[in-house]
Amino acid sequence: SGAPMSMAMKVRMLLAARDISMTELGKRLEPPTTGQNISAKLRRDNFSEKELAAIAKACDAEFEGSFILNDSKKVI
């Protein structure tokens, strides 16, 4: 298997799945932001867990952030 998918790629796929533009996503967030700001964050691929949860909510989805132990596969 290849490298794990970046969060930026997952956000792009979520937007595509929901047919939501970066501008529209920005308007839906609390507090609202610009499409340019979303685009810059996608380029840098640096989202906080709080931001990812907000993006999920804006796209009628859930974000599950978790740690999975490699040996036991226990999810934390």
C-alpha positions as CSV (number, residue, x, y, z in Angstrom):
1,S,0.0,0.0,0.0
2,G,1.2,3.6,-0.7
3,A,1.6,6.5,1.6
4,P,-1.4,7.4,3.8
5,M,-3.8,9.8,2.2
6,S,-3.2,13.4,3.3
7,M,-6.0,15.2,5.2
8,A,-6.0,17.8,2.5
9,M,-6.8,15.1,-0.1
10,K,-9.6,13.7,2.2
11,V,-11.1,17.2,2.5
12,R,-11.0,17.6,-1.3
13,M,-12.7,14.3,-1.7
14,L,-15.3,15.2,0.9
15,L,-16.0,18.5,-1.0
16,A,-16.2,16.6,-4.3
17,A,-18.6,14.0,-2.8
18,R,-20.9,16.8,-1.5
19,D,-20.4,19.0,-4.6
20,I,-19.4,21.9,-2.3
21,S,-16.9,24.6,-3.4
22,M,-14.1,25.9,-1.2
23,T,-16.0,29.3,-1.2
24,E,-19.2,27.5,-0.1
25,L,-17.4,25.6,2.6
26,G,-15.9,28.8,3.9
27,K,-19.4,30.4,4.2
28,R,-20.7,27.3,6.1
29,L,-18.0,27.3,8.7
30,E,-18.3,29.0,12.1
31,P,-16.8,31.6,12.0
32,P,-17.1,31.9,8.2
33,T,-13.9,32.2,6.2
34,T,-12.9,32.7,2.6
35,G,-12.3,30.2,-0.1
36,Q,-8.8,31.5,-0.4
37,N,-8.2,30.7,3.3
38,I,-9.5,27.1,2.8
39,S,-7.3,26.8,-0.4
40,A,-4.2,28.0,1.5
41,K,-4.9,25.5,4.3
42,L,-5.3,22.7,1.8
43,R,-2.0,23.6,0.2
44,R,-0.2,23.5,3.6
45,D,-2.2,20.4,4.7
46,N,-2.3,21.7,8.3
47,F,-5.8,21.3,9.8
48,S,-6.5,21.1,13.5
49,E,-8.8,18.4,14.7
50,K,-11.3,21.1,15.6
51,E,-11.2,22.5,12.0
52,L,-11.7,19.0,10.6
53,A,-14.7,18.5,12.8
54,A,-16.1,21.8,11.7
55,I,-15.5,20.9,8.0
56,A,-17.3,17.6,8.5
57,K,-20.3,19.3,10.1
58,A,-20.5,21.8,7.2
59,C,-20.5,18.9,4.8
60,D,-23.1,16.8,6.7
61,A,-20.5,14.3,7.8
62,E,-18.6,13.2,10.9
63,F,-14.9,13.3,11.5
64,E,-13.5,10.6,13.7
65,G,-10.0,11.4,14.9
66,S,-8.3,8.5,16.6
67,F,-5.1,6.7,17.3
68,I,-4.8,3.1,16.3
69,L,-2.1,1.1,18.0
70,N,0.0,-0.7,15.3
71,D,0.5,-3.9,17.3
72,S,-2.9,-4.5,18.8
73,K,-5.0,-2.3,16.4
74,K,-6.6,-0.9,19.5
75,V,-8.4,2.4,18.7
76,I,-7.8,5.3,21.1
